[in-house]
Amino acid sequence: MATTLRPIYLVGGSKGGVGKSIVALALADHMQRRDANLVLVETDTSNPDVMKAIHAEIESAAFDLDDADGWIELVNYCDAKRDAVVIVNTAARNQAGVARYGATLANTLDELARRLVVFWVINRQRDSLELLREFGATFADATTHVVRNGYFGTADKFTLYQDSNIRKGIEARGKSLDFPDLADRVADDLRSQRLSVRKAAETLPIGQRAELLRWRSLYDAMFAGAIADG
């Protein structure tokens, strides 16, 4: 697909605890500061932490991707927001919905004049990779970047991914990315206070803000490289 098409950035992982929400918050902050016309789609309807953190700054909508209606609503929303970049934060339970109904989005990307770019967040366990393989069967044409969450260690610790054929397939079209770890104290503030990164950078005490700015500079470099390559 042409790189001039408006992107849908989908932050996935299809399991809980890998760090999808914090990656979605960081991506939204990165795009905000580049003055992107941006909307957020929250699909974790039982625990919509990302939407609660940034809805005052970014137009947001929530859809349940466990059933067909949610996918129809997602496609219609993307159509209504043709001038906007869309960030989709997915829920841990969405894998079954992807398998059943994900073709609703996959088959309409051309008509929507959209390209799908996936940031697939992994930990060091095997199921992160197995779920990625299943996801790829539905969205074979997506540009997929695998995001190794630094909370779980440095890149060399992700040995299952490093030695896998999945990595070779990803890097033929996308990238393997390293998302920087954030000090627990600041990460806890983001979660417990439901803060956007922008709000946290304005309101947290000076020590926490210094750590936040360090973290922000690292993920800015990570996202900039991936987005520049489509």
DOLOMAR-797332 format. One record per atom (N, C-alpha, C): residue number from 1; residue in three letters; atom name; x, y, z. Coordinates in steps of 0.02 Angstrom, whole numbers, always signed. Layout:
REM residues N
> NUM ala CA X Y Z
...
//
This chain:
REM residues 230
> 1 met N +42 -60 +0
> 1 met CA +0 +0 +0
> 1 met C +44 +63 +0
> 2 ala N +19 +115 -29
> 2 ala CA +58 +177 -31
> 2 ala C +66 +206 +38
> 3 thr N +125 +235 +49
> 3 thr CA +138 +262 +116
> 3 thr C +100 +326 +129
> 4 thr N +67 +354 +78
> 4 thr CA +27 +415 +88
> 4 thr C -41 +400 +120
> 5 leu N -60 +337 +125
> 5 leu CA -123 +320 +156
> 5 leu C -121 +334 +230
> 6 arg N -177 +357 +257
> 6 arg CA -180 +370 +329
> 6 arg C -172 +305 +368
> 7 pro N -130 +307 +420
> 7 pro CA -119 +244 +457
> 7 pro C -171 +233 +511
> 8 ile N -182 +169 +524
> 8 ile CA -213 +146 +586
> 8 ile C -157 +111 +624
> 9 tyr N -139 +138 +682
> 9 tyr CA -88 +107 +723
> 9 tyr C -122 +64 +776
> 10 leu N -112 +0 +771
> 10 leu CA -143 -47 +818
> 10 leu C -91 -72 +866
> 11 val N -102 -60 +931
> 11 val CA -57 -84 +983
> 11 val C -87 -149 +1010
> 12 gly N -52 -204 +995
> 12 gly CA -78 -270 +1013
> 12 gly C -31 -311 +1055
> 13 gly N -52 -372 +1067
> 13 gly CA -14 -419 +1108
> 13 gly C -57 -478 +1129
> 14 ser N -123 -465 +1131
> 14 ser CA -174 -517 +1142
> 14 ser C -166 -555 +1207
> 15 lys N -129 -528 +1255
> 15 lys CA -127 -557 +1322
> 15 lys C -115 -500 +1372
> 16 gly N -135 -512 +1433
> 16 gly CA -127 -461 +1484
> 16 gly C -56 -458 +1511
> 17 gly N -38 -399 +1534
> 17 gly CA +25 -393 +1570
> 17 gly C +88 -383 +1529
> 18 val N +81 -376 +1462
> 18 val CA +141 -367 +1421
> 18 val C +160 -293 +1414
> 19 gly N +113 -248 +1428
> 19 gly CA +128 -177 +1425
> 19 gly C +95 -140 +1367
> 20 lys N +40 -167 +1341
> 20 lys CA +7 -134 +1285
> 20 lys C -15 -63 +1302
> 21 ser N -43 -54 +1361
> 21 ser CA -72 +11 +1379
> 21 ser C -18 +65 +1383
> 22 ile N +39 +49 +1412
> 22 ile CA +91 +100 +1419
> 22 ile C +122 +116 +1351
> 23 val N +126 +66 +1307
> 23 val CA +151 +79 +1239
> 23 val C +101 +123 +1202
> 24 ala N +36 +111 +1210
> 24 ala CA -15 +152 +1178
> 24 ala C -12 +224 +1203
> 25 leu N -3 +233 +1269
> 25 leu CA +4 +300 +1297
> 25 leu C +65 +336 +1268
> 26 ala N +120 +300 +1262
> 26 ala CA +181 +329 +1235
> 26 ala C +173 +347 +1161
> 27 leu N +141 +303 +1123
> 27 leu CA +130 +318 +1052
> 27 leu C +85 +379 +1044
> 28 ala N +32 +383 +1083
> 28 ala CA -12 +442 +1080
> 28 ala C +26 +505 +1096
> 29 asp N +68 +503 +1147
> 29 asp CA +108 +562 +1164
> 29 asp C +156 +581 +1108
> 30 his N +188 +532 +1078
> 30 his CA +234 +544 +1022
> 30 his C +198 +578 +964
> 31 met N +139 +554 +947
> 31 met CA +102 +582 +891
> 31 met C +73 +651 +909
> 32 gln N +50 +660 +970
> 32 gln CA +24 +725 +992
> 32 gln C +76 +780 +982
> 33 arg N +137 +767 +1002
> 33 arg CA +189 +818 +1000
> 33 arg C +214 +830 +929
> 34 arg N +191 +790 +882
> 34 arg CA +205 +802 +812
> 34 arg C +144 +832 +776
> 35 asp N +97 +855 +817
> 35 asp CA +38 +891 +792
> 35 asp C -4 +848 +744
> 36 ala N -5 +783 +755
> 36 ala CA -47 +740 +714
> 36 ala C -120 +751 +732
> 37 asn N -163 +749 +681
> 37 asn CA -235 +746 +692
> 37 asn C -250 +675 +713
> 38 leu N -268 +666 +776
> 38 leu CA -263 +600 +808
> 38 leu C -328 +582 +843
> 39 val N -348 +519 +837
> 39 val CA -404 +493 +877
> 39 val C -382 +426 +908
> 40 leu N -411 +410 +964
> 40 leu CA -397 +347 +999
> 40 leu C -459 +303 +997
> 41 val N -448 +239 +982
> 41 val CA -501 +189 +989
> 41 val C -480 +142 +1045
> 42 glu N -521 +139 +1096
> 42 glu CA -509 +94 +1154
> 42 glu C -552 +32 +1146
> 43 thr N -521 -26 +1148
> 43 thr CA -560 -88 +1142
> 43 thr C -560 -129 +1206
> 44 asp N -523 -105 +1257
> 44 asp CA -525 -137 +1322
> 44 asp C -582 -106 +1361
> 45 thr N -643 -126 +1344
> 45 thr CA -702 -93 +1371
> 45 thr C -713 -108 +1445
> 46 ser N -683 -162 +1471
> 46 ser CA -690 -178 +1542
> 46 ser C -641 -139 +1586
> 47 asn N -586 -115 +1556
> 47 asn CA -535 -79 +1594
> 47 asn C -502 -27 +1548
> 48 pro N -539 +25 +1529
> 48 pro CA -516 +72 +1478
> 48 pro C -467 +125 +1504
> 49 asp N -411 +102 +1531
> 49 asp CA -364 +148 +1563
> 49 asp C -335 +199 +1515
> 50 val N -319 +178 +1454
> 50 val CA -288 +225 +1407
> 50 val C -338 +280 +1389
> 51 met N -399 +262 +1375
> 51 met CA -449 +312 +1358
> 51 met C -462 +359 +1416
> 52 lys N -464 +333 +1477
> 52 lys CA -475 +376 +1535
> 52 lys C -418 +424 +1546
> 53 ala N -357 +404 +1527
> 53 ala CA -299 +447 +1537
> 53 ala C -297 +504 +1487
> 54 ile N -320 +492 +1425
> 54 ile CA -308 +543 +1373
> 54 ile C -371 +570 +1339
> 55 his N -430 +551 +1363
> 55 his CA -491 +572 +1327
> 55 his C -500 +648 +1329
> 56 ala N -472 +682 +1379
> 56 ala CA -478 +755 +1382
> 56 ala C -433 +790 +1331
> 57 glu N -384 +753 +1304
> 57 glu CA -336 +781 +1258
> 57 glu C -347 +758 +1186
> 58 ile N -371 +697 +1178
> 58 ile CA -379 +666 +1113
> 58 ile C -450 +639 +1107
> 59 glu N -483 +652 +1051
> 59 glu CA -549 +623 +1040
> 59 glu C -544 +547 +1044
> 60 ser N -589 +516 +1081
> 60 ser CA -585 +444 +1094
> 60 ser C -653 +411 +1084
> 61 ala N -651 +347 +1067
> 61 ala CA -711 +307 +1061
> 61 ala C -694 +236 +1084
> 62 ala N -744 +201 +1109
> 62 ala CA -734 +132 +1134
> 62 ala C -779 +84 +1096
> 63 phe N -750 +28 +1073
> 63 phe CA -787 -24 +1038
> 63 phe C -766 -92 +1065
> 64 asp N -814 -136 +1070
> 64 asp CA -802 -204 +1094
> 64 asp C -787 -249 +1034
> 65 leu N -724 -271 +1028
> 65 leu CA -705 -312 +971
> 65 leu C -714 -386 +984
> 66 asp N -753 -403 +1034
> 66 asp CA -769 -473 +1046
> 66 asp C -826 -496 +1001
> 67 asp N -862 -449 +970
> 67 asp CA -917 -469 +927
> 67 asp C -916 -431 +861
> 68 ala N -956 -453 +815
> 68 ala CA -955 -425 +747
> 68 ala C -974 -351 +746
> 69 asp N -1022 -332 +788
> 69 asp CA -1045 -263 +789
> 69 asp C -988 -215 +805
> 70 gly N -944 -235 +851
> 70 gly CA -888 -192 +870
> 70 gly C -841 -179 +811
> 71 trp N -829 -230 +771
> 71 trp CA -785 -221 +712
> 71 trp C -819 -177 +660
> 72 ile N -884 -185 +652
> 72 ile CA -920 -141 +606
> 72 ile C -915 -69 +629
> 73 glu N -924 -57 +694
> 73 glu CA -921 +10 +721
> 73 glu C -850 +39 +713
> 74 leu N -799 -2 +723
> 74 leu CA -731 +20 +714
> 74 leu C -718 +43 +642
> 75 val N -739 +3 +594
> 75 val CA -730 +21 +524
> 75 val C -767 +85 +508
> 76 asn N -829 +91 +530
> 76 asn CA -868 +152 +516
> 76 asn C -836 +213 +549
> 77 tyr N -808 +205 +608
> 77 tyr CA -775 +261 +642
> 77 tyr C -713 +283 +603
> 78 cys N -673 +234 +580
> 78 cys CA -614 +251 +540
> 78 cys C -634 +286 +475
> 79 asp N -691 +267 +447
> 79 asp CA -715 +299 +387
> 79 asp C -736 +371 +402
> 80 ala N -769 +381 +458
> 80 ala CA -792 +448 +477
> 80 ala C -734 +495 +494
> 81 lys N -677 +466 +513
> 81 lys CA -619 +506 +534
> 81 lys C -562 +499 +483
> 82 arg N -579 +506 +420
> 82 arg CA -530 +494 +366
> 82 arg C -470 +540 +370
> 83 asp N -477 +598 +398
> 83 asp CA -421 +645 +402
> 83 asp C -377 +634 +464
> 84 ala N -395 +585 +504
> 84 ala CA -359 +575 +567
> 84 ala C -318 +511 +567
> 85 val N -263 +514 +603
> 85 val CA -225 +454 +619
> 85 val C -262 +419 +676
> 86 val N -271 +353 +671
> 86 val CA -307 +315 +722
> 86 val C -259 +272 +761
> 87 ile N -263 +275 +827
> 87 ile CA -226 +229 +871
> 87 ile C -278 +183 +903
> 88 val N -268 +119 +896
> 88 val CA -313 +69 +926
> 88 val C -276 +34 +982
> 89 asn N -302 +40 +1043
> 89 asn CA -274 +3 +1100
> 89 asn C -317 -60 +1110
> 90 thr N -286 -118 +1104
> 90 thr CA -325 -180 +1107
> 90 thr C -326 -210 +1176
> 91 ala N -377 -250 +1188
> 91 ala CA -385 -285 +1252
> 91 ala C -351 -353 +1249
> 92 ala N -335 -379 +1308
> 92 ala CA -302 -445 +1311
> 92 ala C -346 -500 +1282
> 93 arg N -410 -492 +1286
> 93 arg CA -456 -545 +1265
> 93 arg C -475 -543 +1192
> 94 asn N -448 -495 +1153
> 94 asn CA -473 -482 +1086
> 94 asn C -453 -534 +1034
> 95 gln N -409 -583 +1051
> 95 gln CA -384 -628 +1000
> 95 gln C -440 -668 +967
> 96 ala N -488 -692 +1006
> 96 ala CA -543 -730 +977
> 96 ala C -583 -687 +929
> 97 gly N -594 -624 +947
> 97 gly CA -630 -578 +903
> 97 gly C -592 -564 +840
> 98 val N -525 -559 +844
> 98 val CA -484 -549 +784
> 98 val C -493 -608 +736
> 99 ala N -490 -668 +763
> 99 ala CA -495 -727 +721
> 99 ala C -564 -732 +687
> 100 arg N -616 -715 +724
> 100 arg CA -684 -722 +697
> 100 arg C -703 -664 +651
> 101 tyr N -686 -603 +671
> 101 tyr CA -715 -545 +638
> 101 tyr C -664 -495 +610
> 102 gly N -599 -508 +621
> 102 gly CA -548 -460 +600
> 102 gly C -548 -446 +526
> 103 ala N -573 -493 +486
> 103 ala CA -576 -482 +414
> 103 ala C -620 -422 +396
> 104 thr N -666 -403 +440
> 104 thr CA -708 -345 +428
> 104 thr C -664 -283 +418
> 105 leu N -612 -277 +458
> 105 leu CA -564 -222 +449
> 105 leu C -515 -236 +393
> 106 ala N -487 -296 +392
> 106 ala CA -436 -313 +342
> 106 ala C -462 -303 +271
> 107 asn N -525 -321 +259
> 107 asn CA -553 -318 +191
> 107 asn C -577 -248 +171
> 108 thr N -576 -201 +218
> 108 thr CA -600 -133 +202
> 108 thr C -544 -81 +202
> 109 leu N -483 -102 +214
> 109 leu CA -428 -53 +219
> 109 leu C -419 -14 +154
> 110 asp N -424 -48 +97
> 110 asp CA -415 -13 +34
> 110 asp C -470 +40 +24
> 111 glu N -532 +21 +37
> 111 glu CA -587 +69 +29
> 111 glu C -582 +126 +78
> 112 leu N -556 +111 +138
> 112 leu CA -547 +164 +187
> 112 leu C -488 +209 +171
> 113 ala N -447 +188 +123
> 113 ala CA -384 +224 +108
> 113 ala C -339 +226 +170
> 114 arg N -332 +168 +200
> 114 arg CA -294 +161 +262
> 114 arg C -240 +107 +253
> 115 arg N -188 +113 +293
> 115 arg CA -140 +59 +300
> 115 arg C -137 +41 +374
> 116 leu N -128 -23 +388
> 116 leu CA -127 -47 +457
> 116 leu C -55 -58 +478
> 117 val N -35 -25 +532
> 117 val CA +31 -33 +561
> 117 val C +22 -59 +632
> 118 val N +53 -115 +646
> 118 val CA +43 -149 +710
> 118 val C +107 -143 +753
> 119 phe N +98 -123 +816
> 119 phe CA +151 -127 +865
> 119 phe C +132 -184 +913
> 120 trp N +165 -242 +903
> 120 trp CA +147 -302 +941
> 120 trp C +194 -309 +1001
> 121 val N +167 -299 +1061
> 121 val CA +207 -296 +1122
> 121 val C +216 -367 +1150
> 122 ile N +278 -385 +1165
> 122 ile CA +291 -452 +1190
> 122 ile C +328 -450 +1257
> 123 asn N +319 -504 +1295
> 123 asn CA +364 -518 +1350
> 123 asn C +410 -575 +1329
> 124 arg N +437 -612 +1374
> 124 arg CA +486 -664 +1356
> 124 arg C +456 -733 +1350
> 125 gln N +389 -738 +1353
> 125 gln CA +357 -803 +1352
> 125 gln C +336 -824 +1282
> 126 arg N +328 -889 +1272
> 126 arg CA +313 -916 +1206
> 126 arg C +245 -894 +1180
> 127 asp N +196 -886 +1224
> 127 asp CA +128 -872 +1199
> 127 asp C +124 -804 +1165
> 128 ser N +169 -757 +1182
> 128 ser CA +170 -693 +1146
> 128 ser C +182 -704 +1072
> 129 leu N +225 -752 +1055
> 129 leu CA +241 -766 +986
> 129 leu C +187 -807 +952
> 130 glu N +158 -854 +988
> 130 glu CA +105 -895 +958
> 130 glu C +44 -852 +942
> 131 leu N +28 -804 +985
> 131 leu CA -28 -759 +972
> 131 leu C -14 -713 +914
> 132 leu N +49 -693 +906
> 132 leu CA +68 -652 +849
> 132 leu C +58 -690 +783
> 133 arg N +76 -753 +783
> 133 arg CA +67 -794 +723
> 133 arg C -8 -798 +705
> 134 glu N -50 -807 +754
> 134 glu CA -122 -810 +741
> 134 glu C -148 -743 +715
> 135 phe N -125 -689 +744
> 135 phe CA -146 -622 +722
> 135 phe C -126 -610 +650
> 136 gly N -65 -630 +633
> 136 gly CA -40 -620 +565
> 136 gly C -79 -657 +512
> 137 ala N -112 -711 +532
> 137 ala CA -153 -748 +484
> 137 ala C -213 -707 +461
> 138 thr N -237 -663 +504
> 138 thr CA -294 -620 +486
> 138 thr C -271 -556 +451
> 139 phe N -217 -528 +475
> 139 phe CA -192 -464 +447
> 139 phe C -125 -474 +413
> 140 ala N -126 -514 +361
> 140 ala CA -64 -533 +327
> 140 ala C -31 -474 +293
> 141 asp N -68 -423 +274
> 141 asp CA -41 -366 +237
> 141 asp C -19 -308 +283
> 142 ala N -28 -316 +347
> 142 ala CA -9 -262 +393
> 142 ala C +67 -258 +398
> 143 thr N +91 -197 +411
> 143 thr CA +161 -188 +430
> 143 thr C +165 -199 +506
> 144 thr N +201 -250 +527
> 144 thr CA +202 -268 +597
> 144 thr C +271 -258 +626
> 145 his N +274 -221 +681
> 145 his CA +336 -212 +720
> 145 his C +327 -249 +786
> 146 val N +376 -288 +805
> 146 val CA +374 -320 +871
> 146 val C +410 -275 +921
> 147 val N +377 -263 +977
> 147 val CA +402 -218 +1029
> 147 val C +422 -260 +1090
> 148 arg N +488 -265 +1101
> 148 arg CA +512 -299 +1161
> 148 arg C +508 -249 +1219
> 149 asn N +466 -264 +1268
> 149 asn CA +456 -219 +1324
> 149 asn C +515 -224 +1372
> 150 gly N +552 -169 +1378
> 150 gly CA +612 -168 +1420
> 150 gly C +599 -183 +1493
> 151 tyr N +536 -181 +1515
> 151 tyr CA +520 -200 +1583
> 151 tyr C +541 -272 +1597
> 152 phe N +541 -313 +1545
> 152 phe CA +557 -384 +1553
> 152 phe C +631 -399 +1539
> 153 gly N +671 -348 +1526
> 153 gly CA +742 -359 +1516
> 153 gly C +766 -331 +1450
> 154 thr N +830 -335 +1439
> 154 thr CA +862 -311 +1378
> 154 thr C +847 -358 +1321
> 155 ala N +861 -335 +1260
> 155 ala CA +843 -374 +1199
> 155 ala C +871 -444 +1200
> 156 asp N +931 -453 +1227
> 156 asp CA +962 -520 +1226
> 156 asp C +926 -569 +1272
> 157 lys N +883 -544 +1317
> 157 lys CA +845 -588 +1361
> 157 lys C +785 -620 +1326
> 158 phe N +765 -591 +1269
> 158 phe CA +706 -616 +1232
> 158 phe C +729 -672 +1185
> 159 thr N +756 -725 +1213
> 159 thr CA +789 -776 +1173
> 159 thr C +741 -814 +1128
> 160 leu N +680 -826 +1150
> 160 leu CA +632 -863 +1109
> 160 leu C +617 -823 +1045
> 161 tyr N +610 -758 +1052
> 161 tyr CA +597 -717 +994
> 161 tyr C +660 -709 +951
> 162 gln N +716 -697 +983
> 162 gln CA +779 -685 +947
> 162 gln C +796 -744 +900
> 163 asp N +782 -804 +923
> 163 asp CA +801 -864 +885
> 163 asp C +745 -891 +841
> 164 ser N +691 -854 +833
> 164 ser CA +632 -881 +800
> 164 ser C +629 -862 +726
> 165 asn N +593 -903 +689
> 165 asn CA +578 -886 +619
> 165 asn C +529 -827 +616
> 166 ile N +490 -818 +668
> 166 ile CA +445 -761 +671
> 166 ile C +484 -695 +665
> 167 arg N +539 -690 +701
> 167 arg CA +580 -629 +697
> 167 arg C +604 -616 +626
> 168 lys N +626 -668 +592
> 168 lys CA +649 -660 +524
> 168 lys C +593 -634 +479
> 169 gly N +533 -660 +489
> 169 gly CA +476 -637 +449
> 169 gly C +458 -565 +465
> 170 ile N +459 -548 +529
> 170 ile CA +444 -479 +550
> 170 ile C +493 -431 +519
> 171 glu N +557 -446 +523
> 171 glu CA +608 -399 +501
> 171 glu C +615 -395 +425
> 172 ala N +581 -440 +389
> 172 ala CA +579 -434 +316
> 172 ala C +535 -375 +295
> 173 arg N +487 -356 +338
> 173 arg CA +441 -301 +320
> 173 arg C +438 -247 +374
> 174 gly N +450 -266 +436
> 174 gly CA +446 -219 +491
> 174 gly C +510 -218 +531
> 175 lys N +503 -204 +595
> 175 lys CA +562 -197 +638
> 175 lys C +551 -233 +704
> 176 ser N +606 -251 +736
> 176 ser CA +606 -271 +805
> 176 ser C +628 -211 +846
> 177 leu N +585 -189 +891
> 177 leu CA +596 -127 +928
> 177 leu C +605 -141 +1002
> 178 asp N +641 -97 +1035
> 178 asp CA +652 -103 +1107
> 178 asp C +621 -43 +1142
> 179 phe N +566 -58 +1178
> 179 phe CA +530 -5 +1214
> 179 phe C +564 +5 +1281
> 180 pro N +583 +66 +1299
> 180 pro CA +623 +78 +1359
> 180 pro C +583 +66 +1423
> 181 asp N +618 +39 +1471
> 181 asp CA +588 +31 +1537
> 181 asp C +580 +99 +1571
> 182 leu N +528 +104 +1612
> 182 leu CA +514 +165 +1650
> 182 leu C +517 +147 +1724
> 183 ala N +548 +191 +1763
> 183 ala CA +553 +179 +1835
> 183 ala C +484 +163 +1865
> 184 asp N +482 +113 +1909
> 184 asp CA +419 +90 +1937
> 184 asp C +379 +147 +1969
> 185 arg N +414 +192 +2002
> 185 arg CA +379 +246 +2037
> 185 arg C +339 +289 +1988
> 186 val N +368 +303 +1930
> 186 val CA +333 +345 +1881
> 186 val C +279 +305 +1846
> 187 ala N +294 +242 +1828
> 187 ala CA +243 +200 +1797
> 187 ala C +183 +192 +1843
> 188 asp N +195 +185 +1907
> 188 asp CA +140 +179 +1955
> 188 asp C +99 +242 +1958
> 189 asp N +131 +301 +1953
> 189 asp CA +95 +364 +1952
> 189 asp C +50 +368 +1890
> 190 leu N +76 +348 +1832
> 190 leu CA +36 +350 +1771
> 190 leu C -26 +307 +1779
> 191 arg N -17 +246 +1805
> 191 arg CA -73 +199 +1812
> 191 arg C -122 +221 +1865
> 192 ser N -97 +236 +1925
> 192 ser CA -142 +249 +1981
> 192 ser C -181 +314 +1973
> 193 gln N -149 +365 +1943
> 193 gln CA -181 +430 +1934
> 193 gln C -214 +436 +1865
> 194 arg N -206 +384 +1823
> 194 arg CA -233 +385 +1754
> 194 arg C -211 +449 +1718
> 195 leu N -146 +458 +1715
> 195 leu CA -117 +517 +1684
> 195 leu C -95 +502 +1613
> 196 ser N -105 +549 +1568
> 196 ser CA -71 +546 +1504
> 196 ser C +2 +565 +1516
> 197 val N +45 +549 +1467
> 197 val CA +115 +569 +1474
> 197 val C +120 +645 +1475
> 198 arg N +82 +678 +1434
> 198 arg CA +84 +752 +1433
> 198 arg C +65 +780 +1501
> 199 lys N +12 +755 +1531
> 199 lys CA -9 +780 +1596
> 199 lys C +42 +764 +1650
> 200 ala N +71 +704 +1646
> 200 ala CA +121 +685 +1695
> 200 ala C +182 +731 +1690
> 201 ala N +202 +749 +1629
> 201 ala CA +260 +793 +1619
> 201 ala C +247 +862 +1647
> 202 glu N +184 +881 +1656
> 202 glu CA +167 +947 +1682
> 202 glu C +157 +947 +1758
> 203 thr N +137 +890 +1787
> 203 thr CA +113 +890 +1856
> 203 thr C +153 +850 +1906
> 204 leu N +193 +801 +1884
> 204 leu CA +230 +760 +1931
> 204 leu C +287 +799 +1963
> 205 pro N +310 +778 +2022
> 205 pro CA +368 +811 +2053
> 205 pro C +429 +807 +2007
> 206 ile N +477 +851 +2020
> 206 ile CA +533 +861 +1975
> 206 ile C +573 +797 +1962
> 207 gly N +582 +756 +2013
> 207 gly CA +620 +694 +2003
> 207 gly C +586 +647 +1955
> 208 gln N +521 +638 +1965
> 208 gln CA +483 +595 +1920
> 208 gln C +482 +624 +1850
> 209 arg N +477 +690 +1844
> 209 arg CA +476 +721 +1778
> 209 arg C +542 +710 +1741
> 210 ala N +597 +713 +1777
> 210 ala CA +662 +701 +1746
> 210 ala C +666 +630 +1717
> 211 glu N +641 +581 +1755
> 211 glu CA +640 +512 +1730
> 211 glu C +592 +506 +1671
> 212 leu N +536 +540 +1674
> 212 leu CA +487 +537 +1620
> 212 leu C +517 +565 +1555
> 213 leu N +554 +619 +1560
> 213 leu CA +583 +650 +1500
> 213 leu C +638 +605 +1471
> 214 arg N +676 +571 +1515
> 214 arg CA +726 +523 +1490
> 214 arg C +691 +468 +1451
> 215 trp N +639 +440 +1479
> 215 trp CA +600 +386 +1448
> 215 trp C +570 +409 +1382
> 216 arg N +542 +469 +1383
> 216 arg CA +510 +497 +1324
> 216 arg C +559 +504 +1266
> 217 ser N +619 +527 +1280
> 217 ser CA +668 +536 +1226
> 217 ser C +686 +470 +1194
> 218 leu N +687 +416 +1233
> 218 leu CA +704 +350 +1206
> 218 leu C +647 +322 +1164
> 219 tyr N +585 +328 +1187
> 219 tyr CA +531 +300 +1146
> 219 tyr C +517 +345 +1085
> 220 asp N +532 +409 +1090
> 220 asp CA +526 +451 +1031
> 220 asp C +571 +425 +975
> 221 ala N +633 +409 +992
> 221 ala CA +679 +383 +942
> 221 ala C +654 +316 +914
> 222 met N +627 +274 +957
> 222 met CA +601 +210 +935
> 222 met C +543 +218 +886
> 223 phe N +493 +258 +905
> 223 phe CA +435 +267 +861
> 223 phe C +453 +303 +797
> 224 ala N +496 +353 +802
> 224 ala CA +514 +392 +742
> 224 ala C +544 +348 +688
> 225 gly N +588 +302 +708
> 225 gly CA +619 +257 +660
> 225 gly C +568 +210 +628
> 226 ala N +523 +184 +669
> 226 ala CA +473 +137 +643
> 226 ala C +422 +172 +598
> 227 ile N +398 +230 +618
> 227 ile CA +348 +266 +580
> 227 ile C +376 +291 +514
> 228 ala N +439 +313 +515
> 228 ala CA +470 +338 +453
> 228 ala C +474 +284 +400
> 229 asp N +481 +221 +422
> 229 asp CA +485 +165 +376
> 229 asp C +416 +136 +359
> 230 gly N +364 +167 +385
> 230 gly CA +296 +143 +370
> 230 gly C +271 +91 +418
//
